Amino acid sequence: MPARTGAEYIKALKENPPEVYLNGKKVEDITNHPGLRNGVQTIAILLDMQHDAKLRDEMTYESPTTGDRVGLSFITPRTIEDLERRRVMMHHWAKANCGMMGRSPDFMNVNMMAMAAASDYFAQNRPEFKKNIENYYEHVRENDLVLTHTLLNLQRNRAAGATPLEDRTDVALSVVKETDAGIIVHGARVLATLAPLSEEIALYPTTSHMLPGDAPSPTSFAFAIPCNTPGLKFQCRESFDSERTHFDHPLASRFEEMDAVAFFDNVLVPWERVFLLGDVALCNNMQLATHRHCHSGHQVVTKNVAKCEFVLGLANLMTQTLGSNTQPQVQGMIAEIIENLEVTRSCLRAAEVDAKIDEWGVMCPAELPLQVARNMFIRMYPRMGEILHLLGSSSLMALPTEADMEGPLAEDLNRYLETETASARDRVKLFRLAWDVSCSAFGARQILYERFFQADSVRNAIILYNMADLEPTSATVREFLSQE
Ligand SMILES: Cc1cc2nc3c(=O)[nH]c(=O)nc-3n(C[C@H](O)[C@H](O)[C@H](O)COP(=O)(O)OP(=O)(O)OC[C@H]3O[C@@H](n4cnc5c(N)ncnc54)[C@H](O)[C@@H]3O)c2cc1C
């Protein structure tokens, strides 16, 4: 089946909804729920871009099995040009959501591609897992399915020396039974971003939160199932889309991707959907061995470039509107955003230029520049939010709503809120956007997301430290010291 349209996605979500709870109620129709439907519409718009006559060639490629045009984020890259094409495609999507929907479907598509390309890794666990992961990737690609994922058990007691939650099989998601049909899993997982808007959920281990010990464990597995599998329930956080206009909440009214806790109540995972089982070492090594982090890094850093571009454009317009752009300290702060953009973009390009064919025959982006870009963005993005605060100050609060602009004080608002370069309406519209990036609940969640969605800064620093080969630099110093 070729890449789907937005309408096909919405129809499928309407017909096969996951069991979702929000604000004390079960959501009957996700595609029509006030807190979720605009996010659904945005995913639909992204999918429709695959059918836009001007973009089609940049958004899709020929399926290796059917010849149909399928989404380009699914491509198994064999050349650097493939990576560049994939980046162009992912940038189109990231630009369309201002970098504010980290979980546009390309995020999971590149992960599933990388795991399937390294299918022999999964065969080491059980031979049949090789075909399972290959078939699953093909199924997702050919049906253009939207995926969420959830990799962690809940925070409960992170104290050093505390019993690992993995031992609490009553809480941590665990395999409780194996049957002829598959494995039965029970427990809870965090955090499934995009879950209510997704059709499939994938669960796999992550390097940031290693499983303890090396004995076979009921919490070591990788699998994927439809989000509407019986027994699987999602509890959403509060929606930040509160049915306001695009003028009032320009981002929240479009890009609510939602985060949810996933509860698995004795859920059956059919054998053909199991990719790893019971082997702690294979689980702990999966991310680095398959290079899935390099491909997800390629998507993440592409999104980060689009996000920096957006914040830079916004900061520039804010200071032009206020006339503060001639101040040296203002230029200094905008220069910081330019540095963030250029460093991020350079890491992305370096990862492509230094890409190599890996042991799975895949053109793999260089891991160090991507890991550096990821780690730096954990600090860059909160700082960019702070810069918007510093540039905007009271204009981020002197913010009437769209209704106010037409209300009893309309004349006053139009007279007093105009600036030398902008009408009152344009100024308010712009600063409402800056507020939604940096001050609103939506904006605060973006900062939290960038701090944590790929593990915290400490764990990421440890991953980078272990990734880097420090010996050549030490050798240089030893050689210098040995000089007479
Ligand atoms: C907005 C958002 C969206 C997310 N989306 C997803 C998603 O779609 N899928 C998914 O799987 N996950 C998702 N996550 C979860 C994310 O991966 C985790 O929040 C992150 O890895 C940190 O894990 P934690 O929340 O358990 O915090 P912890 O691991 O408990 O860390 C919290 C703090 O305590 C410190 N800390 C505690 N214990 C340790 C330790 N043992 N070693 C080092 N530091 C420690 C950390 O430095 C950190 O600052 C999302 C998170 C957020 C905030």
Ligand as a Chemical Component Dictionary entry (heavy atoms), coordinates in Angstrom:
data_LIG
# 
_chem_comp.id                   LIG 
_chem_comp.type                 NON-POLYMER 
_chem_comp.pdbx_formal_charge   0 
_chem_comp.three_letter_code    LIG 
# 
loop_
_chem_comp_atom.comp_id 
_chem_comp_atom.atom_id 
_chem_comp_atom.alt_atom_id 
_chem_comp_atom.type_symbol 
_chem_comp_atom.charge 
_chem_comp_atom.model_Cartn_x 
_chem_comp_atom.model_Cartn_y 
_chem_comp_atom.model_Cartn_z 
_chem_comp_atom.pdbx_ordinal 
LIG C1  C1  C 0 7.810  15.191 27.878 1  
LIG C2  C2  C 0 8.400  13.811 27.942 2  
LIG C3  C3  C 0 8.120  12.906 26.943 3  
LIG C4  C4  C 0 8.639  11.609 27.006 4  
LIG N1  N1  N 0 8.326  10.719 26.015 5  
LIG C5  C5  C 0 8.746  9.446  26.120 6  
LIG C6  C6  C 0 8.364  8.458  25.154 7  
LIG O1  O1  O 0 7.646  8.748  24.196 8  
LIG N2  N2  N 0 8.788  7.186  25.312 9  
LIG C7  C7  C 0 9.568  6.828  26.384 10 
LIG O2  O2  O 0 9.925  5.665  26.480 11 
LIG N3  N3  N 0 9.951  7.728  27.306 12 
LIG C8  C8  C 0 9.559  9.018  27.204 13 
LIG N4  N4  N 0 9.913  9.923  28.177 14 
LIG C9  C9  C 0 10.624 9.435  29.368 15 
LIG C10 C10 C 0 12.089 9.765  29.373 16 
LIG O3  O3  O 0 12.805 8.825  28.621 17 
LIG C11 C11 C 0 12.534 9.786  30.838 18 
LIG O4  O4  O 0 11.849 10.821 31.497 19 
LIG C12 C12 C 0 14.024 9.982  30.993 20 
LIG O5  O5  O 0 14.740 8.925  30.419 21 
LIG C13 C13 C 0 14.420 10.087 32.478 22 
LIG O6  O6  O 0 13.938 8.964  33.156 23 
LIG P1  P1  P 0 12.999 9.144  34.418 24 
LIG O7  O7  O 0 11.874 10.058 34.051 25 
LIG O8  O8  O 0 12.680 7.803  34.924 26 
LIG O9  O9  O 0 13.864 9.978  35.438 27 
LIG P2  P2  P 0 15.069 9.415  36.388 28 
LIG O10 O10 O 0 15.833 8.387  35.680 29 
LIG O11 O11 O 0 14.495 9.037  37.710 30 
LIG O12 O12 O 0 15.907 10.729 36.518 31 
LIG C14 C14 C 0 15.388 11.913 37.151 32 
LIG C15 C15 C 0 16.532 12.726 37.702 33 
LIG O13 O13 O 0 17.198 11.991 38.724 34 
LIG C16 C16 C 0 18.546 11.702 38.366 35 
LIG N5  N5  N 0 18.720 10.227 38.541 36 
LIG C17 C17 C 0 17.890 9.413  39.209 37 
LIG N6  N6  N 0 18.349 8.167  39.226 38 
LIG C18 C18 C 0 19.480 8.179  38.542 39 
LIG C19 C19 C 0 20.428 7.167  38.218 40 
LIG N7  N7  N 0 20.304 5.900  38.619 41 
LIG N8  N8  N 0 21.486 7.518  37.464 42 
LIG C20 C20 C 0 21.625 8.795  37.060 43 
LIG N9  N9  N 0 20.759 9.770  37.359 44 
LIG C21 C21 C 0 19.709 9.482  38.092 45 
LIG C22 C22 C 0 18.712 12.116 36.895 46 
LIG O14 O14 O 0 19.946 12.789 36.703 47 
LIG C23 C23 C 0 17.551 13.052 36.639 48 
LIG O15 O15 O 0 17.904 14.390 36.718 49 
LIG C24 C24 C 0 9.435  11.233 28.103 50 
LIG C25 C25 C 0 9.727  12.163 29.110 51 
LIG C26 C26 C 0 9.221  13.434 29.048 52 
LIG C27 C27 C 0 9.522  14.391 30.162 53 
# 
loop_
_chem_comp_bond.comp_id 
_chem_comp_bond.atom_id_1 
_chem_comp_bond.atom_id_2 
_chem_comp_bond.value_order 
_chem_comp_bond.pdbx_ordinal 
LIG C1  C2  SING 1  
LIG C2  C3  SING 2  
LIG C2  C26 DOUB 3  
LIG C3  C4  DOUB 4  
LIG C4  N1  SING 5  
LIG C4  C24 SING 6  
LIG N1  C5  DOUB 7  
LIG C5  C6  SING 8  
LIG C5  C8  SING 9  
LIG C6  O1  DOUB 10 
LIG C6  N2  SING 11 
LIG N2  C7  SING 12 
LIG C7  O2  DOUB 13 
LIG C7  N3  SING 14 
LIG N3  C8  DOUB 15 
LIG C8  N4  SING 16 
LIG N4  C9  SING 17 
LIG N4  C24 SING 18 
LIG C9  C10 SING 19 
LIG C10 O3  SING 20 
LIG C10 C11 SING 21 
LIG C11 O4  SING 22 
LIG C11 C12 SING 23 
LIG C12 O5  SING 24 
LIG C12 C13 SING 25 
LIG C13 O6  SING 26 
LIG O6  P1  SING 27 
LIG P1  O7  DOUB 28 
LIG P1  O8  SING 29 
LIG P1  O9  SING 30 
LIG O9  P2  SING 31 
LIG P2  O10 DOUB 32 
LIG P2  O11 SING 33 
LIG P2  O12 SING 34 
LIG O12 C14 SING 35 
LIG C14 C15 SING 36 
LIG C15 O13 SING 37 
LIG C15 C23 SING 38 
LIG O13 C16 SING 39 
LIG C16 N5  SING 40 
LIG C16 C22 SING 41 
LIG N5  C17 SING 42 
LIG N5  C21 SING 43 
LIG C17 N6  DOUB 44 
LIG N6  C18 SING 45 
LIG C18 C19 SING 46 
LIG C18 C21 DOUB 47 
LIG C19 N7  SING 48 
LIG C19 N8  DOUB 49 
LIG N8  C20 SING 50 
LIG C20 N9  DOUB 51 
LIG N9  C21 SING 52 
LIG C22 O14 SING 53 
LIG C22 C23 SING 54 
LIG C23 O15 SING 55 
LIG C24 C25 DOUB 56 
LIG C25 C26 SING 57 
LIG C26 C27 SING 58 
# 
